[in-house]
Amino acid sequence: MASPPPTSSRNSMAGGFLIAVGAMLGAGLGSFLEQATLGFLIGAAAGAGMAIAIWLIDRRR
């Protein structure tokens, strides 16, 4: 039987929400400008950048 993973006393932050929201907002704005794919990619990249920033900040704690 496998033992459960060790529990941490602190909660880690998640940035996946930012990637999803960035992609959706980027696609919506890009669709308005008739460049939905480009908007999606820029929004996803911006969300990924913010998620990485959150990960780096959380890693320092």
PDB file of N, CA, C and O in Angstrom:
ATOM      1  N   MET A   1       0.842  -1.170   0.000  1.00  0.00           N
ATOM      2  CA  MET A   1       0.000   0.000   0.000  1.00  0.00           C
ATOM      3  C   MET A   1       0.890   1.237   0.000  1.00  0.00           C
ATOM      4  O   MET A   1       1.838   1.326   0.781  1.00  0.00           O
ATOM      5  N   ALA A   2       0.589   2.177  -0.864  1.00  0.00           N
ATOM      6  CA  ALA A   2       1.386   3.393  -0.967  1.00  0.00           C
ATOM      7  C   ALA A   2       1.033   4.345   0.165  1.00  0.00           C
ATOM      8  O   ALA A   2      -0.128   4.474   0.554  1.00  0.00           O
ATOM      9  N   SER A   3       2.055   5.003   0.680  1.00  0.00           N
ATOM     10  CA  SER A   3       1.805   5.969   1.740  1.00  0.00           C
ATOM     11  C   SER A   3       1.386   7.309   1.123  1.00  0.00           C
ATOM     12  O   SER A   3       1.811   7.644   0.017  1.00  0.00           O
ATOM     13  N   PRO A   4       0.567   8.060   1.827  1.00  0.00           N
ATOM     14  CA  PRO A   4       0.130   9.358   1.293  1.00  0.00           C
ATOM     15  C   PRO A   4       1.309  10.323   1.213  1.00  0.00           C
ATOM     16  O   PRO A   4       2.265  10.193   1.978  1.00  0.00           O
ATOM     17  N   PRO A   5       1.252  11.285   0.299  1.00  0.00           N
ATOM     18  CA  PRO A   5       2.348  12.243   0.187  1.00  0.00           C
ATOM     19  C   PRO A   5       2.436  13.099   1.442  1.00  0.00           C
ATOM     20  O   PRO A   5       1.431  13.338   2.111  1.00  0.00           O
ATOM     21  N   PRO A   6       3.633  13.555   1.756  1.00  0.00           N
ATOM     22  CA  PRO A   6       3.770  14.385   2.957  1.00  0.00           C
ATOM     23  C   PRO A   6       2.996  15.687   2.787  1.00  0.00           C
ATOM     24  O   PRO A   6       2.955  16.267   1.702  1.00  0.00           O
ATOM     25  N   THR A   7       2.388  16.129   3.873  1.00  0.00           N
ATOM     26  CA  THR A   7       1.617  17.359   3.812  1.00  0.00           C
ATOM     27  C   THR A   7       2.505  18.543   4.154  1.00  0.00           C
ATOM     28  O   THR A   7       3.402  18.451   4.992  1.00  0.00           O
ATOM     29  N   SER A   8       2.240  19.629   3.502  1.00  0.00           N
ATOM     30  CA  SER A   8       2.987  20.850   3.744  1.00  0.00           C
ATOM     31  C   SER A   8       2.158  21.762   4.636  1.00  0.00           C
ATOM     32  O   SER A   8       0.928  21.743   4.578  1.00  0.00           O
ATOM     33  N   SER A   9       2.826  22.557   5.458  1.00  0.00           N
ATOM     34  CA  SER A   9       2.101  23.452   6.343  1.00  0.00           C
ATOM     35  C   SER A   9       1.633  24.709   5.615  1.00  0.00           C
ATOM     36  O   SER A   9       0.850  25.485   6.161  1.00  0.00           O
ATOM     37  N   ARG A  10       2.103  24.913   4.398  1.00  0.00           N
ATOM     38  CA  ARG A  10       1.681  26.096   3.656  1.00  0.00           C
ATOM     39  C   ARG A  10       0.949  25.680   2.385  1.00  0.00           C
ATOM     40  O   ARG A  10       1.194  24.607   1.833  1.00  0.00           O
ATOM     41  N   ASN A  11       0.067  26.531   1.940  1.00  0.00           N
ATOM     42  CA  ASN A  11      -0.671  26.279   0.707  1.00  0.00           C
ATOM     43  C   ASN A  11       0.080  26.881  -0.462  1.00  0.00           C
ATOM     44  O   ASN A  11       0.515  28.031  -0.399  1.00  0.00           O
ATOM     45  N   SER A  12       0.233  26.116  -1.522  1.00  0.00           N
ATOM     46  CA  SER A  12       0.890  26.663  -2.699  1.00  0.00           C
ATOM     47  C   SER A  12      -0.133  27.366  -3.575  1.00  0.00           C
ATOM     48  O   SER A  12      -1.316  27.026  -3.565  1.00  0.00           O
ATOM     49  N   MET A  13       0.329  28.333  -4.319  1.00  0.00           N
ATOM     50  CA  MET A  13      -0.550  29.111  -5.181  1.00  0.00           C
ATOM     51  C   MET A  13      -0.605  28.458  -6.550  1.00  0.00           C
ATOM     52  O   MET A  13       0.349  27.801  -6.967  1.00  0.00           O
ATOM     53  N   ALA A  14      -1.716  28.636  -7.251  1.00  0.00           N
ATOM     54  CA  ALA A  14      -1.882  28.062  -8.576  1.00  0.00           C
ATOM     55  C   ALA A  14      -2.100  29.171  -9.588  1.00  0.00           C
ATOM     56  O   ALA A  14      -2.770  30.160  -9.292  1.00  0.00           O
ATOM     57  N   GLY A  15      -1.539  29.015 -10.782  1.00  0.00           N
ATOM     58  CA  GLY A  15      -1.668  30.034 -11.802  1.00  0.00           C
ATOM     59  C   GLY A  15      -2.398  29.564 -13.040  1.00  0.00           C
ATOM     60  O   GLY A  15      -2.484  30.306 -14.018  1.00  0.00           O
ATOM     61  N   GLY A  16      -2.927  28.350 -13.024  1.00  0.00           N
ATOM     62  CA  GLY A  16      -3.625  27.831 -14.199  1.00  0.00           C
ATOM     63  C   GLY A  16      -4.833  28.661 -14.588  1.00  0.00           C
ATOM     64  O   GLY A  16      -5.180  28.753 -15.766  1.00  0.00           O
ATOM     65  N   PHE A  17      -5.469  29.258 -13.603  1.00  0.00           N
ATOM     66  CA  PHE A  17      -6.618  30.113 -13.879  1.00  0.00           C
ATOM     67  C   PHE A  17      -6.212  31.286 -14.760  1.00  0.00           C
ATOM     68  O   PHE A  17      -6.964  31.684 -15.649  1.00  0.00           O
ATOM     69  N   LEU A  18      -5.034  31.837 -14.521  1.00  0.00           N
ATOM     70  CA  LEU A  18      -4.569  32.973 -15.309  1.00  0.00           C
ATOM     71  C   LEU A  18      -4.324  32.586 -16.766  1.00  0.00           C
ATOM     72  O   LEU A  18      -4.578  33.381 -17.671  1.00  0.00           O
ATOM     73  N   ILE A  19      -3.838  31.384 -16.991  1.00  0.00           N
ATOM     74  CA  ILE A  19      -3.621  30.927 -18.365  1.00  0.00           C
ATOM     75  C   ILE A  19      -4.957  30.801 -19.086  1.00  0.00           C
ATOM     76  O   ILE A  19      -5.093  31.242 -20.227  1.00  0.00           O
ATOM     77  N   ALA A  20      -5.934  30.205 -18.429  1.00  0.00           N
ATOM     78  CA  ALA A  20      -7.252  30.011 -19.041  1.00  0.00           C
ATOM     79  C   ALA A  20      -7.936  31.343 -19.323  1.00  0.00           C
ATOM     80  O   ALA A  20      -8.482  31.546 -20.408  1.00  0.00           O
ATOM     81  N   VAL A  21      -7.909  32.243 -18.358  1.00  0.00           N
ATOM     82  CA  VAL A  21      -8.551  33.546 -18.543  1.00  0.00           C
ATOM     83  C   VAL A  21      -7.833  34.348 -19.620  1.00  0.00           C
ATOM     84  O   VAL A  21      -8.474  35.000 -20.444  1.00  0.00           O
ATOM     85  N   GLY A  22      -6.505  34.302 -19.614  1.00  0.00           N
ATOM     86  CA  GLY A  22      -5.748  35.019 -20.642  1.00  0.00           C
ATOM     87  C   GLY A  22      -6.074  34.520 -22.034  1.00  0.00           C
ATOM     88  O   GLY A  22      -6.224  35.314 -22.963  1.00  0.00           O
ATOM     89  N   ALA A  23      -6.184  33.210 -22.184  1.00  0.00           N
ATOM     90  CA  ALA A  23      -6.505  32.636 -23.495  1.00  0.00           C
ATOM     91  C   ALA A  23      -7.910  33.033 -23.937  1.00  0.00           C
ATOM     92  O   ALA A  23      -8.122  33.376 -25.100  1.00  0.00           O
ATOM     93  N   MET A  24      -8.864  32.990 -23.019  1.00  0.00           N
ATOM     94  CA  MET A  24     -10.241  33.344 -23.389  1.00  0.00           C
ATOM     95  C   MET A  24     -10.380  34.829 -23.703  1.00  0.00           C
ATOM     96  O   MET A  24     -11.008  35.198 -24.695  1.00  0.00           O
ATOM     97  N   LEU A  25      -9.801  35.676 -22.870  1.00  0.00           N
ATOM     98  CA  LEU A  25      -9.878  37.108 -23.128  1.00  0.00           C
ATOM     99  C   LEU A  25      -9.129  37.478 -24.405  1.00  0.00           C
ATOM    100  O   LEU A  25      -9.586  38.320 -25.179  1.00  0.00           O
ATOM    101  N   GLY A  26      -7.981  36.846 -24.619  1.00  0.00           N
ATOM    102  CA  GLY A  26      -7.226  37.111 -25.836  1.00  0.00           C
ATOM    103  C   GLY A  26      -7.986  36.695 -27.079  1.00  0.00           C
ATOM    104  O   GLY A  26      -7.983  37.409 -28.081  1.00  0.00           O
ATOM    105  N   ALA A  27      -8.639  35.542 -27.021  1.00  0.00           N
ATOM    106  CA  ALA A  27      -9.432  35.083 -28.168  1.00  0.00           C
ATOM    107  C   ALA A  27     -10.624  35.999 -28.406  1.00  0.00           C
ATOM    108  O   ALA A  27     -10.966  36.281 -29.555  1.00  0.00           O
ATOM    109  N   GLY A  28     -11.254  36.463 -27.346  1.00  0.00           N
ATOM    110  CA  GLY A  28     -12.381  37.380 -27.490  1.00  0.00           C
ATOM    111  C   GLY A  28     -11.961  38.706 -28.088  1.00  0.00           C
ATOM    112  O   GLY A  28     -12.605  39.215 -29.005  1.00  0.00           O
ATOM    113  N   LEU A  29     -10.877  39.265 -27.566  1.00  0.00           N
ATOM    114  CA  LEU A  29     -10.383  40.528 -28.105  1.00  0.00           C
ATOM    115  C   LEU A  29      -9.868  40.344 -29.529  1.00  0.00           C
ATOM    116  O   LEU A  29     -10.088  41.193 -30.392  1.00  0.00           O
ATOM    117  N   GLY A  30      -9.184  39.232 -29.764  1.00  0.00           N
ATOM    118  CA  GLY A  30      -8.690  38.955 -31.106  1.00  0.00           C
ATOM    119  C   GLY A  30      -9.812  38.747 -32.097  1.00  0.00           C
ATOM    120  O   GLY A  30      -9.695  39.142 -33.257  1.00  0.00           O
ATOM    121  N   SER A  31     -10.886  38.137 -31.665  1.00  0.00           N
ATOM    122  CA  SER A  31     -12.044  37.948 -32.532  1.00  0.00           C
ATOM    123  C   SER A  31     -12.650  39.298 -32.910  1.00  0.00           C
ATOM    124  O   SER A  31     -13.072  39.507 -34.048  1.00  0.00           O
ATOM    125  N   PHE A  32     -12.686  40.198 -31.947  1.00  0.00           N
ATOM    126  CA  PHE A  32     -13.191  41.546 -32.212  1.00  0.00           C
ATOM    127  C   PHE A  32     -12.326  42.250 -33.254  1.00  0.00           C
ATOM    128  O   PHE A  32     -12.827  43.030 -34.063  1.00  0.00           O
ATOM    129  N   LEU A  33     -11.022  41.968 -33.229  1.00  0.00           N
ATOM    130  CA  LEU A  33     -10.086  42.585 -34.175  1.00  0.00           C
ATOM    131  C   LEU A  33      -9.834  41.704 -35.398  1.00  0.00           C
ATOM    132  O   LEU A  33      -8.940  41.981 -36.198  1.00  0.00           O
ATOM    133  N   GLU A  34     -10.623  40.649 -35.534  1.00  0.00           N
ATOM    134  CA  GLU A  34     -10.538  39.696 -36.638  1.00  0.00           C
ATOM    135  C   GLU A  34      -9.201  38.962 -36.694  1.00  0.00           C
ATOM    136  O   GLU A  34      -8.711  38.637 -37.775  1.00  0.00           O
ATOM    137  N   GLN A  35      -8.617  38.703 -35.529  1.00  0.00           N
ATOM    138  CA  GLN A  35      -7.377  37.947 -35.401  1.00  0.00           C
ATOM    139  C   GLN A  35      -7.481  37.043 -34.169  1.00  0.00           C
ATOM    140  O   GLN A  35      -6.689  37.161 -33.234  1.00  0.00           O
ATOM    141  N   ALA A  36      -8.466  36.143 -34.180  1.00  0.00           N
ATOM    142  CA  ALA A  36      -8.761  35.338 -32.987  1.00  0.00           C
ATOM    143  C   ALA A  36      -7.589  34.445 -32.592  1.00  0.00           C
ATOM    144  O   ALA A  36      -7.285  34.316 -31.406  1.00  0.00           O
ATOM    145  N   THR A  37      -6.929  33.827 -33.571  1.00  0.00           N
ATOM    146  CA  THR A  37      -5.822  32.926 -33.241  1.00  0.00           C
ATOM    147  C   THR A  37      -4.664  33.691 -32.619  1.00  0.00           C
ATOM    148  O   THR A  37      -4.094  33.250 -31.621  1.00  0.00           O
ATOM    149  N   LEU A  38      -4.320  34.812 -33.189  1.00  0.00           N
ATOM    150  CA  LEU A  38      -3.237  35.627 -32.646  1.00  0.00           C
ATOM    151  C   LEU A  38      -3.587  36.129 -31.251  1.00  0.00           C
ATOM    152  O   LEU A  38      -2.735  36.136 -30.362  1.00  0.00           O
ATOM    153  N   GLY A  39      -4.828  36.548 -31.055  1.00  0.00           N
ATOM    154  CA  GLY A  39      -5.266  36.986 -29.735  1.00  0.00           C
ATOM    155  C   GLY A  39      -5.207  35.866 -28.717  1.00  0.00           C
ATOM    156  O   GLY A  39      -4.794  36.072 -27.576  1.00  0.00           O
ATOM    157  N   PHE A  40      -5.624  34.674 -29.136  1.00  0.00           N
ATOM    158  CA  PHE A  40      -5.556  33.510 -28.244  1.00  0.00           C
ATOM    159  C   PHE A  40      -4.120  33.227 -27.830  1.00  0.00           C
ATOM    160  O   PHE A  40      -3.838  33.004 -26.652  1.00  0.00           O
ATOM    161  N   LEU A  41      -3.220  33.237 -28.792  1.00  0.00           N
ATOM    162  CA  LEU A  41      -1.817  32.933 -28.491  1.00  0.00           C
ATOM    163  C   LEU A  41      -1.186  33.994 -27.594  1.00  0.00           C
ATOM    164  O   LEU A  41      -0.451  33.664 -26.664  1.00  0.00           O
ATOM    165  N   ILE A  42      -1.469  35.256 -27.868  1.00  0.00           N
ATOM    166  CA  ILE A  42      -0.924  36.327 -27.027  1.00  0.00           C
ATOM    167  C   ILE A  42      -1.516  36.259 -25.622  1.00  0.00           C
ATOM    168  O   ILE A  42      -0.798  36.428 -24.637  1.00  0.00           O
ATOM    169  N   GLY A  43      -2.819  36.012 -25.527  1.00  0.00           N
ATOM    170  CA  GLY A  43      -3.457  35.899 -24.214  1.00  0.00           C
ATOM    171  C   GLY A  43      -2.941  34.709 -23.421  1.00  0.00           C
ATOM    172  O   GLY A  43      -2.711  34.812 -22.216  1.00  0.00           O
ATOM    173  N   ALA A  44      -2.758  33.574 -24.099  1.00  0.00           N
ATOM    174  CA  ALA A  44      -2.228  32.393 -23.417  1.00  0.00           C
ATOM    175  C   ALA A  44      -0.792  32.629 -22.960  1.00  0.00           C
ATOM    176  O   ALA A  44      -0.407  32.207 -21.870  1.00  0.00           O
ATOM    177  N   ALA A  45       0.000  33.302 -23.795  1.00  0.00           N
ATOM    178  CA  ALA A  45       1.388  33.600 -23.419  1.00  0.00           C
ATOM    179  C   ALA A  45       1.438  34.564 -22.232  1.00  0.00           C
ATOM    180  O   ALA A  45       2.254  34.393 -21.326  1.00  0.00           O
ATOM    181  N   ALA A  46       0.572  35.571 -22.238  1.00  0.00           N
ATOM    182  CA  ALA A  46       0.527  36.505 -21.112  1.00  0.00           C
ATOM    183  C   ALA A  46       0.095  35.790 -19.835  1.00  0.00           C
ATOM    184  O   ALA A  46       0.663  36.024 -18.768  1.00  0.00           O
ATOM    185  N   GLY A  47      -0.903  34.925 -19.942  1.00  0.00           N
ATOM    186  CA  GLY A  47      -1.343  34.156 -18.780  1.00  0.00           C
ATOM    187  C   GLY A  47      -0.265  33.219 -18.270  1.00  0.00           C
ATOM    188  O   GLY A  47      -0.086  33.062 -17.063  1.00  0.00           O
ATOM    189  N   ALA A  48       0.458  32.592 -19.203  1.00  0.00           N
ATOM    190  CA  ALA A  48       1.554  31.703 -18.802  1.00  0.00           C
ATOM    191  C   ALA A  48       2.662  32.494 -18.114  1.00  0.00           C
ATOM    192  O   ALA A  48       3.263  32.024 -17.148  1.00  0.00           O
ATOM    193  N   GLY A  49       2.924  33.684 -18.613  1.00  0.00           N
ATOM    194  CA  GLY A  49       3.932  34.529 -17.967  1.00  0.00           C
ATOM    195  C   GLY A  49       3.545  34.896 -16.546  1.00  0.00           C
ATOM    196  O   GLY A  49       4.381  34.878 -15.642  1.00  0.00           O
ATOM    197  N   MET A  50       2.276  35.229 -16.351  1.00  0.00           N
ATOM    198  CA  MET A  50       1.815  35.547 -14.994  1.00  0.00           C
ATOM    199  C   MET A  50       1.830  34.312 -14.104  1.00  0.00           C
ATOM    200  O   MET A  50       2.145  34.409 -12.918  1.00  0.00           O
ATOM    201  N   ALA A  51       1.493  33.148 -14.664  1.00  0.00           N
ATOM    202  CA  ALA A  51       1.519  31.909 -13.882  1.00  0.00           C
ATOM    203  C   ALA A  51       2.947  31.569 -13.462  1.00  0.00           C
ATOM    204  O   ALA A  51       3.174  31.119 -12.339  1.00  0.00           O
ATOM    205  N   ILE A  52       3.904  31.782 -14.355  1.00  0.00           N
ATOM    206  CA  ILE A  52       5.304  31.536 -14.013  1.00  0.00           C
ATOM    207  C   ILE A  52       5.763  32.507 -12.933  1.00  0.00           C
ATOM    208  O   ILE A  52       6.498  32.123 -12.023  1.00  0.00           O
ATOM    209  N   ALA A  53       5.332  33.767 -13.032  1.00  0.00           N
ATOM    210  CA  ALA A  53       5.686  34.743 -12.001  1.00  0.00           C
ATOM    211  C   ALA A  53       5.130  34.328 -10.644  1.00  0.00           C
ATOM    212  O   ALA A  53       5.825  34.434  -9.634  1.00  0.00           O
ATOM    213  N   ILE A  54       3.893  33.860 -10.609  1.00  0.00           N
ATOM    214  CA  ILE A  54       3.308  33.388  -9.350  1.00  0.00           C
ATOM    215  C   ILE A  54       4.082  32.193  -8.820  1.00  0.00           C
ATOM    216  O   ILE A  54       4.325  32.093  -7.617  1.00  0.00           O
ATOM    217  N   TRP A  55       4.473  31.282  -9.714  1.00  0.00           N
ATOM    218  CA  TRP A  55       5.227  30.105  -9.297  1.00  0.00           C
ATOM    219  C   TRP A  55       6.574  30.511  -8.691  1.00  0.00           C
ATOM    220  O   TRP A  55       6.991  29.968  -7.668  1.00  0.00           O
ATOM    221  N   LEU A  56       7.249  31.471  -9.333  1.00  0.00           N
ATOM    222  CA  LEU A  56       8.547  31.922  -8.817  1.00  0.00           C
ATOM    223  C   LEU A  56       8.392  32.601  -7.462  1.00  0.00           C
ATOM    224  O   LEU A  56       9.200  32.384  -6.560  1.00  0.00           O
ATOM    225  N   ILE A  57       7.364  33.415  -7.318  1.00  0.00           N
ATOM    226  CA  ILE A  57       7.131  34.076  -6.021  1.00  0.00           C
ATOM    227  C   ILE A  57       6.788  33.045  -4.951  1.00  0.00           C
ATOM    228  O   ILE A  57       7.269  33.140  -3.821  1.00  0.00           O
ATOM    229  N   ASP A  58       5.962  32.062  -5.298  1.00  0.00           N
ATOM    230  CA  ASP A  58       5.557  31.035  -4.341  1.00  0.00           C
ATOM    231  C   ASP A  58       6.746  30.155  -3.958  1.00  0.00           C
ATOM    232  O   ASP A  58       6.840  29.693  -2.821  1.00  0.00           O
ATOM    233  N   ARG A  59       7.638  29.929  -4.895  1.00  0.00           N
ATOM    234  CA  ARG A  59       8.803  29.084  -4.627  1.00  0.00           C
ATOM    235  C   ARG A  59       9.729  29.724  -3.602  1.00  0.00           C
ATOM    236  O   ARG A  59      10.391  29.024  -2.835  1.00  0.00           O
ATOM    237  N   ARG A  60       9.774  31.047  -3.588  1.00  0.00           N
ATOM    238  CA  ARG A  60      10.639  31.760  -2.623  1.00  0.00           C
ATOM    239  C   ARG A  60      10.109  31.712  -1.203  1.00  0.00           C
ATOM    240  O   ARG A  60      10.878  31.831  -0.249  1.00  0.00           O
ATOM    241  N   ARG A  61       8.796  31.538  -1.052  1.00  0.00           N
ATOM    242  CA  ARG A  61       8.201  31.549   0.295  1.00  0.00           C
ATOM    243  C   ARG A  61       8.624  30.353   1.085  1.00  0.00           C
ATOM    244  O   ARG A  61       8.219  30.200   2.237  1.00  0.00           O
TER     245      ARG A  61
END
